[in-house]
Amino acid sequence: MRLSVQRQNQVGIILLCISGFLLISLLVAYWTSAAHRQKLDKASGCPQSGPHSITAILLDLTDPVSPVQKEALIKYLDDLTSTIPQYGELALFTIKPTSNELLHPVLEVCNPGRGSDVNMLTGNPALVEKRWQKNFYNKFNDALSRLLTSEPDATSPILECIQQIAVQLYLGNKVQKIPKELIIISDMIQNTKGLSQYRRIESFQTFRTSSYYLKVRPQLSGVKVKIFYLRRTTASRIQGKRHIEFWNDYFTDAGGTLEEVISVEG
């Protein structure tokens, strides 16, 4: 009988130790989670200390986008939303004249994190996923849908818009060590008084010596660039290998890297 009571006491002590260990583990997990919580900007959802990465999208709608191209772009960009890391910034711009005012993003939001990022013991994955859907995914898709119905424009100042994005997002000590990406959705046909590629496609080396280039040259150090190259049936003499080489040399000279050109037919 004494042995049985002694064994029960031992089991009780073991269970008590296990319970204490689990409680301490939960408290440590909670304190660790609390220590890493970010103070966020209410409007964008980005950390007040700065985003953990920056992805800028420059959407060129100065010429019409065909229904096929529009559908392809929606799917490409839908996939993109799943690649933005937690507290990574997604900024959406559209090309428009920039001589009179600074180009402002149509949308600027940070990924608040997915439900899969949350520990079930210290958080609510379903609530976090719902917040991601409402404050990030839906906001981006709503803004994109509005832009895809906008009217064409007579000019296409691609160079000027890239420069302005670079000044706003990629300069400063806070962003030097974080991943930076620029995604351009465009036929890439610059059309301004300073340079109209409708008239001719000159080599970048020739363009590089012009005073116009010195005016619009951006700083893209460490920026990875991807182009969704909108093919135009009316611009077959302009678009192609030589045209892409011009832009590749341009991004290299600015300190960036053109990593991929995806042809969007239609």
N, C-alpha and C positions, 0 to 999 in steps of 0.2 A: 504493500500500500504506500509505504514511504517512497519507494522507487518510482511509483506511478506519479505521485505528487511532485517528486523531484524532476521527472521527465516533463511534466506539464509546465513546471516553472521554466525549464530550459527552453521549451518551445515558445512560451510566452515572451521570454527575453529575446529570442531570435526574431520573432514577429515584430516586437517593439523596435529592435534595431533596424530591421528592414523598413518599417514604417518611417522611422526617423531619417534613414538614408534617403528614402523617396521624397520626404518632405523637404529635406535640405537641397536635394537635386532640383526640385521644382522651384524653390526660392532662388537658387543660384541661376537657373534658367530665366526666371522672371527678371531678376536684377540685371543679368547680362543683356536681356532683350531691352529693358528700359534704358540701360546705359547707351544702347546703340540707336535709340529712337531719334529720328531727325526732326528738327524744327522746320516746318514747311511753310512756304509762301501760300497764302490762302487761294490766290487767283490761279497760279500755275501748278501748285502741288509740288514744286521743286524745293529742294533743301535751301534754306536761307544761306547756308555756307557755299552753295553752288552745286550744280548738277554733277552726277558721276560720269556722264558722257553727254555728247551733243550730236544730234543728227538733224541736219537742216535739209528740207526738201524745197527745191525751187521749181515751181510748176509754170511752164510756159504755155499760155493759152492765147498768145497773140495771133495764132492761126487756128482754124477749127480743128478739133480732134474728132476723128471718125468714130462711129458707134463701136466698131471692133476694137480700136485703140483704147477707147474709154473703158470698155469692159476689161481689157487686158491690164490696164493701169490699176483699176480697182482691185483686181486680184493680186497684182504685184505688191501694192501698198498694204493690202490686208495682211499679207504674209509678213510685211515689214514690221507691223506693230508687235508681233510676237518676238522680234529680235532685240527690241529696246530693253536694256536691263533695268532693274529697279532703280529709281531715282535718275534714270537717264532722260535727258530732255529731247523732245521732238518739236521742232519749229517748222511751221509751214508758211512758205512765202509764194507769192505769185509775181510774175514779171510785169512791171509797169514803169512808166517814166519816173526817173529819180532825181531829175535836175533841181526841182523846186522843194522837195522834202525828202526826209529819210525814209527808206523802205522799211515798213514795219511788218512783223509777222502777222498773218491772218489768225494763226493759232500758235500758242506756246505752252506746252504742258509737259509734265514729267510722269513717267510710269510709276504709280504708287506701289507696285508690286502685285504679284498674282497670289491666288490662294495657295498655290503650291510652294510659295516662298515662306509660308507661315507654319510654325510649330503648333500642332493641335493642342499641346499642353499649355501653351502660353498665349495663344491667339485664336482668332475665329476665321478659318480659311474661307468659308462661304461668304462672310461679310467682306473680307478683303477682295475676293474675286468680283463681288457685286460692285464694290467701289472702283475697281479697275475698269469694269465694263462701262460704268456711268461717267467717271471723271477722266478717262483716258481714251478708251476705244471708241465710244460713241461720239465724244467731242471731235475726235480726229475725223471720223467718217462723215459726220454732219458738215464739217468745214469743207472737206474734200468734195462732197456732193454739191455744195453751193458753188464752189469754184468751177466745177466742170460744166456748169451752165452759163458761165460768164461770156461776154461778147468779145470777139477778136479785136485786135488793135493794129494800127498802121505801122508802128515801130516795134522793134524787138531788142531792147537794150540788155542783152544777156551779160555782157562784160560788166556793166555798171551795177547790175543787181548782185552778181557774185562778189564784187568788191564791197558792197554795202553789207552783205551778209557776213563776210569775213571780218569787217570792222566791228560789227555788233556782237558776234558770237565767238570768234576764234582768237581775239586779242586779249592780252592781260595774263598776269601770273596765275590767277585762279584756274585757268583752263589749259595751261601749258602741258600738264601731265595727264590729262584725261583723254580718252578716245574721242576723236572728232571725225565726223563724216558729212559729206555733202552729196546729196542725191539730186540730180538735175533731170527733169522730164521735159524734153524739148527736141525740136528739130535741129537745134544748135546753130541756126542761121542768124548771125548777128545782123541787125538792120537798123543802123543809125547813121547820122551824118558823118560821124568820125570813121565808121567802117560799115560798109554794106557788102555782105558776102553774096548778095544777089547779083552784084555787078561783077565780082571776080573773087576767086579763092587764092589769095596770095599766101606765100609761105610764112610761117610764124617768124622766122628769122628776119624777114623783110619788115613785117609788122612790128617787131620788137624794137626797131630803131625809130619808130614814129613817136611824135610828141603825144599823140592820142593814147598810145599804150602806156606811156609814163603816167598819164592822168588816171587811167582806169585799172592799173596793175594792182592786184590784191596781194595780201599776205596770207598764204595758205599752208604755213609750215606745219607738217604733221597731219594734214587733213587728207583722208582717203575719199576719193571721188568715184561715184558711179553715175553713168549716164543711161537713161532710158531714151534711146535715140528714135524719135518719132519720124518715120519715113513719110515723105511727101511725094506723091506721084508727079507733081508739078515741079519738083526740085531734084530730079535725077541727075542733072548735069552739075549740081552743087554738092549734094551729099555723096558720101563714099569714103574711100581710103584716105585721099588727100585731105579731105575736110576733117576727118577724125585725127589725123596726124597733127593738124594745126592745133586742135584742142589739147591733144596729149602734150605737145611741146609747151603750150601755154600753162597748163597745170604744173608741169615739171619746173618751169621757170619761176612759178609763184611759190614753190616749195611743197606743193601737194603731190599726190600720186593718183593717176587715173587707173583705177584697179579693174574696171569692167565697163564695157559698152554693150548694152542689150538692145538689139534692134527690135522696134515695135512696129510691125507691119500693119497694113490695113488702110 
